Amino acid sequence: MKRMSSLAYHFGVKLRFYPSSKQKKIIKLNYDAQRFVYNSYVGRNRSNYHAKHYLAVRQYQAMPFAFSALNSYEARLAEEVVTNSELLAKPKNI
């Protein structure tokens, strides 16, 4: 099967659709669900970053001058991420 980039011409079709009010509600519901899943993954990646930082600091406690002090929120977040990382690996678990 040929790829689009290997073809000499690229053709496209522009369509305009006018959804009914019921269809607009369904589209909005699906978009909101997609946004929720995306934001959940962004939050999960941020918490993974903080958990890795926490574990690195905990590993190198012999050098307190190299890393900033951790607050209780970061410590609790790192422990939570480590315990729930496998559970949140699939979107249906979010």
N, C-alpha and C positions, 0 to 999 in steps of 0.2 A: 504494500500500500504506500502511495506517495504521500510525502508530507506537503503541507501548504507552502512551506518556504521553498520547495524545489519547483513549484509551478511558476509559470511565467506571469500569470495574472491571478489576482485575488479578487473574488467577487463577494459582495455582501448584500444583505437585504435589510433595509430599515423598515421596521414595523412600528405602528403606533396602535396601542390598544386602549380601550376605554372600559375599565372594570366597573362592575356594578358596586353598590355600597357593601353588599355581602362579600364580594371578592376583595374589596379594599380592606375589609376587616381581616380576612384570611391572610392577605399579603402582609399586613402590618403585624399580625400574630407570628408569622414565620420569620419576618425580619427581626422582631424582638427576641425570638428564641435563638436565632443565629447570633445576635449581638451578645446575648447572655452567655452562650457557650464560648464565644471569642474572649469576652472579658474574664471568664473563669479561667481560661488557659493563660491569659496574660498574668492574672493574679497568681496562678500556680507557678509560672516561670519566675516571677519576682520572688515568691517565697522560697523557691528552690535556690535562687541566687543567695538570699540571706542565710539559708540553712548551710550552704557550702561555706559561706564566710564565717558563720558561727563555728562550724566544725574545724575550719582552718585555725581560727583563733584559739579554740580549745586545744588543738594539737600543739600549738606553739606558745603555750602559756609561759614558757621559760623566758620569752622575749616580750615582756609587756610594753616596751617602748615602741615596738614595730606595729602593733595593732591597737586600735581604739578600744576602750572598755565597752562591754556589751550591756545593754539594759535588759530588764526582765522580759520585755516584749519580744526582743530578738531571740532570746533563749527559748521562750515558750513556742515561738513560731518555728524554730528549727526542729524542735522535738516533734511538733505536730506534723511537719512536712515529712519527716523521716517515717513516721508511722502511717501516714495516709498516702504516700506517693504511689503505691501500687493500686490503691482503690480508685484514685482519680485519673488513672492512665487512659480510661475510655470515656468518650463523651456521654454515653448513656448513664454513667455513674454520677455525672455532675448534676 
